[in-house]
Amino acid sequence: MEGDRSVGGSPLQRLIQLVKRNIVGDVPDDIALCEFDCRKGQCMQGEWAACDRRIHKASGELFPDGGGTGKP
């Protein structure tokens, strides 16, 4: 029994991991730019669909050489 408790770390560490898994999630790549680097709070569906900055992944702004791919 004692060995089972130590496998996942302390009870506090296990609680922190549980909270992270249930609250913090990954943001899909197609909306990450909008979520983290856009000045607008919310777009209309037509604006989002036609957003040149989102479509080109802010090419030349955030990734000067890689075109949003993260590669030089």
C-alpha positions in Angstrom: 0.0 0.0 0.0 2.7 2.5 0.9 4.4 2.0 -2.5 1.1 2.9 -4.3 1.0 6.4 -2.7 4.5 7.3 -3.7 4.0 6.4 -7.4 2.2 9.6 -8.4 4.0 12.0 -6.0 2.7 13.6 -2.9 -1.1 14.1 -2.5 -0.6 17.8 -3.2 1.2 17.2 -6.4 -1.5 14.8 -7.5 -4.2 17.4 -6.7 -2.3 20.0 -8.7 -2.1 17.6 -11.7 -5.8 16.8 -11.4 -6.7 20.5 -11.4 -4.4 21.2 -14.4 -5.9 18.4 -16.4 -9.5 19.6 -15.7 -9.1 23.3 -16.0 -6.2 24.1 -18.2 -6.6 22.9 -21.8 -4.7 23.2 -25.1 -5.8 25.8 -27.5 -6.3 24.5 -31.1 -3.7 25.9 -33.5 -6.3 27.5 -35.8 -7.6 29.8 -33.0 -4.4 30.3 -30.9 -3.5 33.5 -32.6 -7.0 34.9 -32.0 -7.0 33.8 -28.4 -3.6 35.2 -27.4 -2.6 37.9 -29.9 -5.7 39.8 -31.1 -6.8 43.2 -29.9 -10.5 42.5 -30.6 -12.4 40.9 -27.9 -14.8 39.0 -30.2 -15.4 38.9 -34.0 -18.5 38.3 -36.0 -18.4 35.0 -37.9 -17.8 36.7 -41.2 -15.0 38.8 -39.8 -13.3 35.6 -38.4 -13.7 33.7 -41.7 -12.1 36.6 -43.7 -9.4 37.6 -41.2 -6.3 37.9 -43.3 -4.1 38.0 -40.2 -5.5 34.7 -38.8 -5.5 33.0 -42.2 -1.8 33.8 -42.8 -0.9 33.2 -39.1 0.3 36.8 -38.7 3.1 35.9 -41.2 5.8 38.5 -41.0 4.7 39.7 -37.6 5.3 36.9 -35.2 7.4 34.6 -37.4 9.4 36.9 -39.8 11.0 34.1 -41.8 8.9 31.0 -41.2 5.4 32.2 -42.3 3.8 31.0 -39.1 5.3 27.5 -39.2 7.8 28.1 -36.4 10.7 27.1 -38.8 13.3 29.5 -40.0 
